[in-house]
Amino acid sequence: MSIEDRAKRLDVKKDYETQKRVAFTVKDKERKTKHSVFYSKDKKEWFCDCKWYATRFNSTKRHCAHVTAAKNRS
Ligand SMILES: [Zn+2]
């Protein structure tokens, strides 16, 4: 399944928005996982606390499904 397809199956809830950042909680009902996604308005960068993001983003420059889901709905 592509990241885009996985992103469509995730639940995105916007937690709060400040002048500097937007925060989301992204839930995967099938895998029973929950991740925090942030968007930094200063740096124009997305961040997720999942393992994929911590280990793979630097080499692939591809966002995880959680960030993709938050992006689609923001
Ligand atoms: Zn993620």
N, CA, C, O and the ligand as a Tripos MOL2 file, in Angstrom:
@<TRIPOS>MOLECULE
protein
  297   295    75     0     0
PROTEIN
NO_CHARGES

@<TRIPOS>ATOM
      1 N           0.8530   -1.1950    0.0000 N.3       1 MET1
      2 CA          0.0000    0.0000    0.0000 C.3       1 MET1
      3 C           0.8910    1.2480    0.0000 C.2       1 MET1
      4 O           1.8780    1.3160    0.7330 O.2       1 MET1
      5 N           0.5430    2.2030   -0.8040 N.am      2 SER2
      6 CA          1.3740    3.4050   -0.8670 C.3       2 SER2
      7 C           1.1360    4.2810    0.3650 C.2       2 SER2
      8 O           0.1470    4.1180    1.0780 O.2       2 SER2
      9 N           2.0370    5.1870    0.5910 N.am      3 ILE3
     10 CA          1.8960    6.1180    1.7130 C.3       3 ILE3
     11 C           0.6110    6.9250    1.5660 C.2       3 ILE3
     12 O          -0.0730    7.1970    2.5530 O.2       3 ILE3
     13 N           0.2870    7.3040    0.3400 N.am      4 GLU4
     14 CA         -0.9320    8.0870    0.1090 C.3       4 GLU4
     15 C          -2.1780    7.2820    0.4790 C.2       4 GLU4
     16 O          -3.1130    7.8140    1.0770 O.2       4 GLU4
     17 N          -2.1860    5.9980    0.1190 N.am      5 ASP5
     18 CA         -3.3390    5.1660    0.4560 C.3       5 ASP5
     19 C          -3.4450    4.9520    1.9600 C.2       5 ASP5
     20 O          -4.5380    4.9750    2.5260 O.2       5 ASP5
     21 N          -2.2970    4.7440    2.6000 N.am      6 ARG6
     22 CA         -2.3320    4.5690    4.0560 C.3       6 ARG6
     23 C          -2.8240    5.8440    4.7280 C.2       6 ARG6
     24 O          -3.5850    5.7910    5.6930 O.2       6 ARG6
     25 N          -2.3870    6.9830    4.2150 N.am      7 ALA7
     26 CA         -2.7650    8.2670    4.8150 C.3       7 ALA7
     27 C          -4.2760    8.4510    4.8040 C.2       7 ALA7
     28 O          -4.8380    9.0350    5.7300 O.2       7 ALA7
     29 N          -4.9310    7.9600    3.7700 N.am      8 LYS8
     30 CA         -6.3860    8.1130    3.6620 C.3       8 LYS8
     31 C          -7.1280    7.3240    4.7310 C.2       8 LYS8
     32 O          -8.2830    7.6250    5.0340 O.2       8 LYS8
     33 N          -6.4830    6.3270    5.2980 N.am      9 ARG9
     34 CA         -7.1480    5.5030    6.3150 C.3       9 ARG9
     35 C          -6.8780    5.9850    7.7340 C.2       9 ARG9
     36 O          -7.3510    5.3810    8.6970 O.2       9 ARG9
     37 N          -6.1290    7.0560    7.8650 N.am     10 LEU10
     38 CA         -5.7840    7.5510    9.2000 C.3      10 LEU10
     39 C          -6.7660    8.6330    9.6510 C.2      10 LEU10
     40 O          -7.3350    9.3630    8.8400 O.2      10 LEU10
     41 N          -6.9440    8.7090   10.9570 N.am     11 ASP11
     42 CA         -7.7720    9.7510   11.5600 C.3      11 ASP11
     43 C          -6.8910   10.9200   11.9640 C.2      11 ASP11
     44 O          -5.9260   10.7450   12.7080 O.2      11 ASP11
     45 N          -7.2130   12.0990   11.4840 N.am     12 VAL12
     46 CA         -6.4150   13.2710   11.8280 C.3      12 VAL12
     47 C          -7.2410   14.2290   12.6730 C.2      12 VAL12
     48 O          -8.3540   14.6110   12.3090 O.2      12 VAL12
     49 N          -6.6650   14.6060   13.8120 N.am     13 LYS13
     50 CA         -7.3240   15.5960   14.6440 C.3      13 LYS13
     51 C          -6.3580   16.7540   14.8550 C.2      13 LYS13
     52 O          -5.2170   16.5420   15.2650 O.2      13 LYS13
     53 N          -6.8010   17.9600   14.5820 N.am     14 LYS14
     54 CA         -5.9480   19.1130   14.8350 C.3      14 LYS14
     55 C          -6.0500   19.4670   16.3020 C.2      14 LYS14
     56 O          -7.1460   19.7100   16.8070 O.2      14 LYS14
     57 N          -4.9100   19.4990   17.0010 N.am     15 ASP15
     58 CA         -4.9260   19.7680   18.4370 C.3      15 ASP15
     59 C          -4.9140   21.2640   18.7300 C.2      15 ASP15
     60 O          -5.7620   21.7660   19.4680 O.2      15 ASP15
     61 N          -3.9620   21.9620   18.1580 N.am     16 TYR16
     62 CA         -3.8920   23.4070   18.3820 C.3      16 TYR16
     63 C          -3.0400   24.0540   17.3140 C.2      16 TYR16
     64 O          -2.3050   23.3890   16.5840 O.2      16 TYR16
     65 N          -3.1570   25.3590   17.2420 N.am     17 GLU17
     66 CA         -2.3470   26.1040   16.2950 C.3      17 GLU17
     67 C          -1.8700   27.3690   16.9750 C.2      17 GLU17
     68 O          -2.6710   28.1010   17.5550 O.2      17 GLU17
     69 N          -0.5760   27.6380   16.9120 N.am     18 THR18
     70 CA         -0.0270   28.8850   17.4320 C.3      18 THR18
     71 C           0.5910   29.6350   16.2580 C.2      18 THR18
     72 O           0.4910   29.2070   15.1080 O.2      18 THR18
     73 N           1.2270   30.7520   16.5640 N.am     19 GLN19
     74 CA          1.8660   31.5050   15.4820 C.3      19 GLN19
     75 C           3.0330   30.7260   14.8800 C.2      19 GLN19
     76 O           3.4050   30.9350   13.7250 O.2      19 GLN19
     77 N           3.6040   29.8250   15.6830 N.am     20 LYS20
     78 CA          4.7910   29.1090   15.2170 C.3      20 LYS20
     79 C           4.5370   27.7020   14.7320 C.2      20 LYS20
     80 O           5.2640   27.2010   13.8750 O.2      20 LYS20
     81 N           3.5330   27.0670   15.2580 N.am     21 ARG21
     82 CA          3.3510   25.6700   14.8930 C.3      21 ARG21
     83 C           1.8860   25.2330   14.8950 C.2      21 ARG21
     84 O           1.0220   25.8400   15.5270 O.2      21 ARG21
     85 N           1.6570   24.1550   14.1610 N.am     22 VAL22
     86 CA          0.3510   23.5110   14.1760 C.3      22 VAL22
     87 C           0.5900   22.0820   14.6510 C.2      22 VAL22
     88 O           1.5270   21.4180   14.2070 O.2      22 VAL22
     89 N          -0.2710   21.6160   15.5620 N.am     23 ALA23
     90 CA         -0.1040   20.2700   16.1060 C.3      23 ALA23
     91 C          -1.3130   19.4060   15.7750 C.2      23 ALA23
     92 O          -2.4590   19.8490   15.8600 O.2      23 ALA23
     93 N          -1.0330   18.1750   15.4010 N.am     24 PHE24
     94 CA         -2.0740   17.2140   15.0790 C.3      24 PHE24
     95 C          -1.8330   15.9070   15.8410 C.2      24 PHE24
     96 O          -0.6960   15.5650   16.1660 O.2      24 PHE24
     97 N          -2.9190   15.1870   16.1170 N.am     25 THR25
     98 CA         -2.8080   13.8100   16.5660 C.3      25 THR25
     99 C          -3.3440   12.9370   15.4410 C.2      25 THR25
    100 O          -4.4550   13.1430   14.9530 O.2      25 THR25
    101 N          -2.5460   11.9650   15.0380 N.am     26 VAL26
    102 CA         -2.9330   11.0890   13.9230 C.3      26 VAL26
    103 C          -3.0570    9.6620   14.4520 C.2      26 VAL26
    104 O          -2.1150    9.0960   15.0080 O.2      26 VAL26
    105 N          -4.2500    9.1020   14.2600 N.am     27 LYS27
    106 CA         -4.5220    7.7580   14.7790 C.3      27 LYS27
    107 C          -4.6970    6.7710   13.6370 C.2      27 LYS27
    108 O          -5.3500    7.0490   12.6310 O.2      27 LYS27
    109 N          -4.0880    5.6110   13.8340 N.am     28 ASP28
    110 CA         -4.2650    4.5070   12.9040 C.3      28 ASP28
    111 C          -5.1200    3.4570   13.6220 C.2      28 ASP28
    112 O          -4.6380    2.7420   14.5010 O.2      28 ASP28
    113 N          -6.3850    3.3770   13.2350 N.am     29 LYS29
    114 CA         -7.3000    2.4870   13.9390 C.3      29 LYS29
    115 C          -6.9560    1.0180   13.7210 C.2      29 LYS29
    116 O          -7.1420    0.1910   14.6140 O.2      29 LYS29
    117 N          -6.4520    0.6990   12.5250 N.am     30 GLU30
    118 CA         -6.1470   -0.7070   12.2360 C.3      30 GLU30
    119 C          -4.9260   -1.1910   13.0150 C.2      30 GLU30
    120 O          -4.9160   -2.2990   13.5520 O.2      30 GLU30
    121 N          -3.9030   -0.3450   13.0680 N.am     31 ARG31
    122 CA         -2.6820   -0.7550   13.7790 C.3      31 ARG31
    123 C          -2.7110   -0.3630   15.2450 C.2      31 ARG31
    124 O          -1.8110   -0.7220   16.0050 O.2      31 ARG31
    125 N          -3.7410    0.3720   15.6460 N.am     32 LYS32
    126 CA         -3.8860    0.8400   17.0220 C.3      32 LYS32
    127 C          -2.6660    1.6400   17.4800 C.2      32 LYS32
    128 O          -2.1250    1.4240   18.5650 O.2      32 LYS32
    129 N          -2.2560    2.5590   16.6250 N.am     33 THR33
    130 CA         -1.1460    3.4300   16.9980 C.3      33 THR33
    131 C          -1.6160    4.8780   16.9100 C.2      33 THR33
    132 O          -2.6180    5.1970   16.2690 O.2      33 THR33
    133 N          -0.8590    5.7330   17.5710 N.am     34 LYS34
    134 CA         -1.2040    7.1460   17.6250 C.3      34 LYS34
    135 C           0.0960    7.9330   17.5960 C.2      34 LYS34
    136 O           1.0390    7.6150   18.3210 O.2      34 LYS34
    137 N           0.1470    8.9660   16.7520 N.am     35 HIS35
    138 CA          1.3760    9.7440   16.6570 C.3      35 HIS35
    139 C           1.0870   11.2400   16.6810 C.2      35 HIS35
    140 O           0.0230   11.7020   16.2690 O.2      35 HIS35
    141 N           2.0650   11.9710   17.1730 N.am     36 SER36
    142 CA          1.9650   13.4290   17.1900 C.3      36 SER36
    143 C           2.7020   13.9850   15.9910 C.2      36 SER36
    144 O           3.8650   13.6650   15.7460 O.2      36 SER36
    145 N           2.0040   14.8210   15.2540 N.am     37 VAL37
    146 CA          2.5880   15.4580   14.0700 C.3      37 VAL37
    147 C           2.5810   16.9670   14.2950 C.2      37 VAL37
    148 O           1.5930   17.5370   14.7570 O.2      37 VAL37
    149 N           3.7020   17.6010   13.9570 N.am     38 PHE38
    150 CA          3.7880   19.0570   14.0710 C.3      38 PHE38
    151 C           4.1910   19.6680   12.7490 C.2      38 PHE38
    152 O           4.9210   19.0690   11.9590 O.2      38 PHE38
    153 N           3.7080   20.8540   12.5270 N.am     39 TYR39
    154 CA          4.2030   21.6370   11.4020 C.3      39 TYR39
    155 C           4.7940   22.9180   11.9590 C.2      39 TYR39
    156 O           4.1200   23.6740   12.6590 O.2      39 TYR39
    157 N           6.0570   23.1560   11.6430 N.am     40 SER40
    158 CA          6.7170   24.3800   12.0790 C.3      40 SER40
    159 C           6.5370   25.4410   11.0020 C.2      40 SER40
    160 O           7.0200   25.2930    9.8790 O.2      40 SER40
    161 N           5.8390   26.5070   11.3590 N.am     41 LYS41
    162 CA          5.6100   27.5680   10.3650 C.3      41 LYS41
    163 C           6.9020   28.3320   10.0690 C.2      41 LYS41
    164 O           7.1040   28.8150    8.9550 O.2      41 LYS41
    165 N           7.7770   28.4350   11.0770 N.am     42 ASP42
    166 CA          9.0590   29.1260   10.8770 C.3      42 ASP42
    167 C           9.9190   28.4140    9.8470 C.2      42 ASP42
    168 O          10.3880   29.0060    8.8740 O.2      42 ASP42
    169 N          10.1080   27.1280   10.0920 N.am     43 LYS43
    170 CA         11.0190   26.3600    9.2390 C.3      43 LYS43
    171 C          10.3140   25.7860    8.0240 C.2      43 LYS43
    172 O          10.9570   25.2840    7.1020 O.2      43 LYS43
    173 N           8.9790   25.8630    8.0260 N.am     44 LYS44
    174 CA          8.1910   25.2330    6.9590 C.3      44 LYS44
    175 C           8.5430   23.7450    6.8550 C.2      44 LYS44
    176 O           8.7590   23.2030    5.7710 O.2      44 LYS44
    177 N           8.5910   23.1140    8.0270 N.am     45 GLU45
    178 CA          8.9480   21.6990    8.0860 C.3      45 GLU45
    179 C           7.9280   20.9140    8.8810 C.2      45 GLU45
    180 O           7.3370   21.4150    9.8370 O.2      45 GLU45
    181 N           7.7300   19.6670    8.4650 N.am     46 TRP46
    182 CA          6.8520   18.7520    9.1860 C.3      46 TRP46
    183 C           7.6830   17.8280   10.0530 C.2      46 TRP46
    184 O           8.8180   17.4910    9.7170 O.2      46 TRP46
    185 N           7.1060   17.4240   11.1710 N.am     47 PHE47
    186 CA          7.7840   16.4820   12.0430 C.3      47 PHE47
    187 C           6.7720   15.4930   12.5940 C.2      47 PHE47
    188 O           5.6430   15.8610   12.9220 O.2      47 PHE47
    189 N           7.1850   14.2300   12.6930 N.am     48 CYS48
    190 CA          6.3360   13.2070   13.2940 C.3      48 CYS48
    191 C           7.1720   12.4270   14.2940 C.2      48 CYS48
    192 O           8.3850   12.3010   14.1280 O.2      48 CYS48
    193 N           6.5290   11.9010   15.3360 N.am     49 ASP49
    194 CA          7.2840   11.1800   16.3630 C.3      49 ASP49
    195 C           7.3760    9.6760   16.0860 C.2      49 ASP49
    196 O           7.8330    8.9240   16.9460 O.2      49 ASP49
    197 N           6.9570    9.2310   14.9150 N.am     50 CYS50
    198 CA          7.0290    7.7940   14.6430 C.3      50 CYS50
    199 C           8.4550    7.3640   14.3040 C.2      50 CYS50
    200 O           9.3180    8.1830   13.9900 O.2      50 CYS50
    201 N           8.6690    6.0560   14.3800 N.am     51 LYS51
    202 CA         10.0000    5.5000   14.1750 C.3      51 LYS51
    203 C          10.4700    5.6910   12.7310 C.2      51 LYS51
    204 O          11.6380    5.9850   12.4760 O.2      51 LYS51
    205 N           9.5470    5.5190   11.8090 N.am     52 TRP52
    206 CA          9.8950    5.6920   10.3910 C.3      52 TRP52
    207 C          10.4810    7.0670   10.1650 C.2      52 TRP52
    208 O          11.4920    7.2350    9.4830 O.2      52 TRP52
    209 N           9.8280    8.0350   10.7490 N.am     53 TYR53
    210 CA         10.2730    9.4140   10.5340 C.3      53 TYR53
    211 C          11.6620    9.6300   11.1150 C.2      53 TYR53
    212 O          12.5000   10.3000   10.5110 O.2      53 TYR53
    213 N          11.9020    9.0570   12.2930 N.am     54 ALA54
    214 CA         13.1850    9.2480   12.9590 C.3      54 ALA54
    215 C          14.3200    8.5560   12.2160 C.2      54 ALA54
    216 O          15.4570    9.0290   12.2210 O.2      54 ALA54
    217 N          14.0050    7.4320   11.5790 N.am     55 THR55
    218 CA         15.0940    6.6510   10.9940 C.3      55 THR55
    219 C          15.1950    6.7750    9.4770 C.2      55 THR55
    220 O          16.2760    6.5990    8.9140 O.2      55 THR55
    221 N          14.0980    7.0720    8.8180 N.am     56 ARG56
    222 CA         14.1170    7.0110    7.3550 C.3      56 ARG56
    223 C          14.0280    8.3490    6.6430 C.2      56 ARG56
    224 O          14.4270    8.4550    5.4840 O.2      56 ARG56
    225 N          13.5230    9.3540    7.3020 N.am     57 PHE57
    226 CA         13.2540   10.5950    6.5820 C.3      57 PHE57
    227 C          14.5150   11.2080    5.9920 C.2      57 PHE57
    228 O          14.5020   11.6850    4.8570 O.2      57 PHE57
    229 N          15.6060   11.1990    6.7550 N.am     58 ASN58
    230 CA         16.8280   11.8320    6.2650 C.3      58 ASN58
    231 C          17.3690   11.2010    4.9990 C.2      58 ASN58
    232 O          17.9270   11.8870    4.1440 O.2      58 ASN58
    233 N          17.2050    9.8970    4.8790 N.am     59 SER59
    234 CA         17.7370    9.2480    3.6760 C.3      59 SER59
    235 C          16.7510    9.2780    2.5170 C.2      59 SER59
    236 O          17.1600    9.3260    1.3570 O.2      59 SER59
    237 N          15.4690    9.2510    2.8150 N.am     60 THR60
    238 CA         14.4900    9.1720    1.7150 C.3      60 THR60
    239 C          13.8750   10.5220    1.3600 C.2      60 THR60
    240 O          13.4460   10.7300    0.2250 O.2      60 THR60
    241 N          13.8290   11.4460    2.3310 N.am     61 LYS61
    242 CA         13.1430   12.7350    2.1580 C.3      61 LYS61
    243 C          11.6690   12.5500    1.8330 C.2      61 LYS61
    244 O          11.0280   13.4380    1.2710 O.2      61 LYS61
    245 N          11.1410   11.3940    2.1920 N.am     62 ARG62
    246 CA          9.7080   11.1670    2.0070 C.3      62 ARG62
    247 C           9.0260   11.1970    3.3500 C.2      62 ARG62
    248 O           9.5160   10.6330    4.3280 O.2      62 ARG62
    249 N           7.9010   11.8560    3.3840 N.am     63 HIS63
    250 CA          7.1660   11.9360    4.6360 C.3      63 HIS63
    251 C           6.4610   10.6290    4.9220 C.2      63 HIS63
    252 O           6.1220    9.8700    4.0150 O.2      63 HIS63
    253 N           6.2470   10.3830    6.2090 N.am     64 CYS64
    254 CA          5.4980    9.1980    6.6110 C.3      64 CYS64
    255 C           4.0080    9.4230    6.3410 C.2      64 CYS64
    256 O           3.5830   10.5280    6.0050 O.2      64 CYS64
    257 N           3.2380    8.3670    6.4920 N.am     65 ALA65
    258 CA          1.7950    8.4520    6.2350 C.3      65 ALA65
    259 C           1.1140    9.4350    7.1880 C.2      65 ALA65
    260 O           0.1320   10.0790    6.8190 O.2      65 ALA65
    261 N           1.6290    9.5490    8.4010 N.am     66 HIS66
    262 CA          1.0040   10.4470    9.3850 C.3      66 HIS66
    263 C           1.1010   11.9040    8.9440 C.2      66 HIS66
    264 O           0.1260   12.6530    8.9930 O.2      66 HIS66
    265 N           2.3070   12.2880    8.5100 N.am     67 VAL67
    266 CA          2.4840   13.6690    8.0290 C.3      67 VAL67
    267 C           1.6580   13.8870    6.7610 C.2      67 VAL67
    268 O           1.0310   14.9310    6.5860 O.2      67 VAL67
    269 N           1.6690   12.8970    5.8920 N.am     68 THR68
    270 CA          0.9110   13.0100    4.6410 C.3      68 THR68
    271 C          -0.5770   13.2030    4.9530 C.2      68 THR68
    272 O          -1.2460   14.0070    4.3040 O.2      68 THR68
    273 N          -1.0920   12.4740    5.9360 N.am     69 ALA69
    274 CA         -2.4990   12.5980    6.3100 C.3      69 ALA69
    275 C          -2.7870   13.9850    6.8810 C.2      69 ALA69
    276 O          -3.8050   14.5940    6.5520 O.2      69 ALA69
    277 N          -1.9000   14.4810    7.7270 N.am     70 ALA70
    278 CA         -2.1110   15.8050    8.3200 C.3      70 ALA70
    279 C          -2.0580   16.8840    7.2470 C.2      70 ALA70
    280 O          -2.8450   17.8300    7.2700 O.2      70 ALA70
    281 N          -1.1370   16.7410    6.3150 N.am     71 LYS71
    282 CA         -1.0150   17.6930    5.2050 C.3      71 LYS71
    283 C          -2.2820   17.7480    4.3610 C.2      71 LYS71
    284 O          -2.7510   18.8210    3.9830 O.2      71 LYS71
    285 N          -2.8250   16.5690    4.0740 N.am     72 ASN72
    286 CA         -4.0160   16.4920    3.2400 C.3      72 ASN72
    287 C          -5.1900   17.2170    3.8650 C.2      72 ASN72
    288 O          -6.0670   17.7220    3.1640 O.2      72 ASN72
    289 N          -5.2000   17.2660    5.1970 N.am     73 ARG73
    290 CA         -6.3610   17.8450    5.8720 C.3      73 ARG73
    291 C          -6.1080   19.2120    6.4670 C.2      73 ARG73
    292 O          -6.9830   19.7550    7.1410 O.2      73 ARG73
    293 N          -4.9450   19.7820    6.2410 N.am     74 SER74
    294 CA         -4.6950   21.1040    6.8150 C.3      74 SER74
    295 C          -4.8610   22.1950    5.7690 C.2      74 SER74
    296 O          -4.6890   23.3750    6.0750 O.2      74 SER74
    297 ZN          4.8270    9.3490   11.2190 Zn       75 ZN75
@<TRIPOS>BOND
     1     1     2 1
     2     2     3 1
     3     3     4 2
     4     3     5 am
     5     5     6 1
     6     6     7 1
     7     7     8 2
     8     7     9 am
     9     9    10 1
    10    10    11 1
    11    11    12 2
    12    11    13 am
    13    13    14 1
    14    14    15 1
    15    15    16 2
    16    15    17 am
    17    17    18 1
    18    18    19 1
    19    19    20 2
    20    19    21 am
    21    21    22 1
    22    22    23 1
    23    23    24 2
    24    23    25 am
    25    25    26 1
    26    26    27 1
    27    27    28 2
    28    27    29 am
    29    29    30 1
    30    30    31 1
    31    31    32 2
    32    31    33 am
    33    33    34 1
    34    34    35 1
    35    35    36 2
    36    35    37 am
    37    37    38 1
    38    38    39 1
    39    39    40 2
    40    39    41 am
    41    41    42 1
    42    42    43 1
    43    43    44 2
    44    43    45 am
    45    45    46 1
    46    46    47 1
    47    47    48 2
    48    47    49 am
    49    49    50 1
    50    50    51 1
    51    51    52 2
    52    51    53 am
    53    53    54 1
    54    54    55 1
    55    55    56 2
    56    55    57 am
    57    57    58 1
    58    58    59 1
    59    59    60 2
    60    59    61 am
    61    61    62 1
    62    62    63 1
    63    63    64 2
    64    63    65 am
    65    65    66 1
    66    66    67 1
    67    67    68 2
    68    67    69 am
    69    69    70 1
    70    70    71 1
    71    71    72 2
    72    71    73 am
    73    73    74 1
    74    74    75 1
    75    75    76 2
    76    75    77 am
    77    77    78 1
    78    78    79 1
    79    79    80 2
    80    79    81 am
    81    81    82 1
    82    82    83 1
    83    83    84 2
    84    83    85 am
    85    85    86 1
    86    86    87 1
    87    87    88 2
    88    87    89 am
    89    89    90 1
    90    90    91 1
    91    91    92 2
    92    91    93 am
    93    93    94 1
    94    94    95 1
    95    95    96 2
    96    95    97 am
    97    97    98 1
    98    98    99 1
    99    99   100 2
   100    99   101 am
   101   101   102 1
   102   102   103 1
   103   103   104 2
   104   103   105 am
   105   105   106 1
   106   106   107 1
   107   107   108 2
   108   107   109 am
   109   109   110 1
   110   110   111 1
   111   111   112 2
   112   111   113 am
   113   113   114 1
   114   114   115 1
   115   115   116 2
   116   115   117 am
   117   117   118 1
   118   118   119 1
   119   119   120 2
   120   119   121 am
   121   121   122 1
   122   122   123 1
   123   123   124 2
   124   123   125 am
   125   125   126 1
   126   126   127 1
   127   127   128 2
   128   127   129 am
   129   129   130 1
   130   130   131 1
   131   131   132 2
   132   131   133 am
   133   133   134 1
   134   134   135 1
   135   135   136 2
   136   135   137 am
   137   137   138 1
   138   138   139 1
   139   139   140 2
   140   139   141 am
   141   141   142 1
   142   142   143 1
   143   143   144 2
   144   143   145 am
   145   145   146 1
   146   146   147 1
   147   147   148 2
   148   147   149 am
   149   149   150 1
   150   150   151 1
   151   151   152 2
   152   151   153 am
   153   153   154 1
   154   154   155 1
   155   155   156 2
   156   155   157 am
   157   157   158 1
   158   158   159 1
   159   159   160 2
   160   159   161 am
   161   161   162 1
   162   162   163 1
   163   163   164 2
   164   163   165 am
   165   165   166 1
   166   166   167 1
   167   167   168 2
   168   167   169 am
   169   169   170 1
   170   170   171 1
   171   171   172 2
   172   171   173 am
   173   173   174 1
   174   174   175 1
   175   175   176 2
   176   175   177 am
   177   177   178 1
   178   178   179 1
   179   179   180 2
   180   179   181 am
   181   181   182 1
   182   182   183 1
   183   183   184 2
   184   183   185 am
   185   185   186 1
   186   186   187 1
   187   187   188 2
   188   187   189 am
   189   189   190 1
   190   190   191 1
   191   191   192 2
   192   191   193 am
   193   193   194 1
   194   194   195 1
   195   195   196 2
   196   195   197 am
   197   197   198 1
   198   198   199 1
   199   199   200 2
   200   199   201 am
   201   201   202 1
   202   202   203 1
   203   203   204 2
   204   203   205 am
   205   205   206 1
   206   206   207 1
   207   207   208 2
   208   207   209 am
   209   209   210 1
   210   210   211 1
   211   211   212 2
   212   211   213 am
   213   213   214 1
   214   214   215 1
   215   215   216 2
   216   215   217 am
   217   217   218 1
   218   218   219 1
   219   219   220 2
   220   219   221 am
   221   221   222 1
   222   222   223 1
   223   223   224 2
   224   223   225 am
   225   225   226 1
   226   226   227 1
   227   227   228 2
   228   227   229 am
   229   229   230 1
   230   230   231 1
   231   231   232 2
   232   231   233 am
   233   233   234 1
   234   234   235 1
   235   235   236 2
   236   235   237 am
   237   237   238 1
   238   238   239 1
   239   239   240 2
   240   239   241 am
   241   241   242 1
   242   242   243 1
   243   243   244 2
   244   243   245 am
   245   245   246 1
   246   246   247 1
   247   247   248 2
   248   247   249 am
   249   249   250 1
   250   250   251 1
   251   251   252 2
   252   251   253 am
   253   253   254 1
   254   254   255 1
   255   255   256 2
   256   255   257 am
   257   257   258 1
   258   258   259 1
   259   259   260 2
   260   259   261 am
   261   261   262 1
   262   262   263 1
   263   263   264 2
   264   263   265 am
   265   265   266 1
   266   266   267 1
   267   267   268 2
   268   267   269 am
   269   269   270 1
   270   270   271 1
   271   271   272 2
   272   271   273 am
   273   273   274 1
   274   274   275 1
   275   275   276 2
   276   275   277 am
   277   277   278 1
   278   278   279 1
   279   279   280 2
   280   279   281 am
   281   281   282 1
   282   282   283 1
   283   283   284 2
   284   283   285 am
   285   285   286 1
   286   286   287 1
   287   287   288 2
   288   287   289 am
   289   289   290 1
   290   290   291 1
   291   291   292 2
   292   291   293 am
   293   293   294 1
   294   294   295 1
   295   295   296 2
@<TRIPOS>SUBSTRUCTURE
     1 MET1         2 RESIDUE 1 A MET
     2 SER2         6 RESIDUE 1 A SER
     3 ILE3        10 RESIDUE 1 A ILE
     4 GLU4        14 RESIDUE 1 A GLU
     5 ASP5        18 RESIDUE 1 A ASP
     6 ARG6        22 RESIDUE 1 A ARG
     7 ALA7        26 RESIDUE 1 A ALA
     8 LYS8        30 RESIDUE 1 A LYS
     9 ARG9        34 RESIDUE 1 A ARG
    10 LEU10       38 RESIDUE 1 A LEU
    11 ASP11       42 RESIDUE 1 A ASP
    12 VAL12       46 RESIDUE 1 A VAL
    13 LYS13       50 RESIDUE 1 A LYS
    14 LYS14       54 RESIDUE 1 A LYS
    15 ASP15       58 RESIDUE 1 A ASP
    16 TYR16       62 RESIDUE 1 A TYR
    17 GLU17       66 RESIDUE 1 A GLU
    18 THR18       70 RESIDUE 1 A THR
    19 GLN19       74 RESIDUE 1 A GLN
    20 LYS20       78 RESIDUE 1 A LYS
    21 ARG21       82 RESIDUE 1 A ARG
    22 VAL22       86 RESIDUE 1 A VAL
    23 ALA23       90 RESIDUE 1 A ALA
    24 PHE24       94 RESIDUE 1 A PHE
    25 THR25       98 RESIDUE 1 A THR
    26 VAL26      102 RESIDUE 1 A VAL
    27 LYS27      106 RESIDUE 1 A LYS
    28 ASP28      110 RESIDUE 1 A ASP
    29 LYS29      114 RESIDUE 1 A LYS
    30 GLU30      118 RESIDUE 1 A GLU
    31 ARG31      122 RESIDUE 1 A ARG
    32 LYS32      126 RESIDUE 1 A LYS
    33 THR33      130 RESIDUE 1 A THR
    34 LYS34      134 RESIDUE 1 A LYS
    35 HIS35      138 RESIDUE 1 A HIS
    36 SER36      142 RESIDUE 1 A SER
    37 VAL37      146 RESIDUE 1 A VAL
    38 PHE38      150 RESIDUE 1 A PHE
    39 TYR39      154 RESIDUE 1 A TYR
    40 SER40      158 RESIDUE 1 A SER
    41 LYS41      162 RESIDUE 1 A LYS
    42 ASP42      166 RESIDUE 1 A ASP
    43 LYS43      170 RESIDUE 1 A LYS
    44 LYS44      174 RESIDUE 1 A LYS
    45 GLU45      178 RESIDUE 1 A GLU
    46 TRP46      182 RESIDUE 1 A TRP
    47 PHE47      186 RESIDUE 1 A PHE
    48 CYS48      190 RESIDUE 1 A CYS
    49 ASP49      194 RESIDUE 1 A ASP
    50 CYS50      198 RESIDUE 1 A CYS
    51 LYS51      202 RESIDUE 1 A LYS
    52 TRP52      206 RESIDUE 1 A TRP
    53 TYR53      210 RESIDUE 1 A TYR
    54 ALA54      214 RESIDUE 1 A ALA
    55 THR55      218 RESIDUE 1 A THR
    56 ARG56      222 RESIDUE 1 A ARG
    57 PHE57      226 RESIDUE 1 A PHE
    58 ASN58      230 RESIDUE 1 A ASN
    59 SER59      234 RESIDUE 1 A SER
    60 THR60      238 RESIDUE 1 A THR
    61 LYS61      242 RESIDUE 1 A LYS
    62 ARG62      246 RESIDUE 1 A ARG
    63 HIS63      250 RESIDUE 1 A HIS
    64 CYS64      254 RESIDUE 1 A CYS
    65 ALA65      258 RESIDUE 1 A ALA
    66 HIS66      262 RESIDUE 1 A HIS
    67 VAL67      266 RESIDUE 1 A VAL
    68 THR68      270 RESIDUE 1 A THR
    69 ALA69      274 RESIDUE 1 A ALA
    70 ALA70      278 RESIDUE 1 A ALA
    71 LYS71      282 RESIDUE 1 A LYS
    72 ASN72      286 RESIDUE 1 A ASN
    73 ARG73      290 RESIDUE 1 A ARG
    74 SER74      294 RESIDUE 1 A SER
    75 ZN75       297 GROUP 0 **** ****
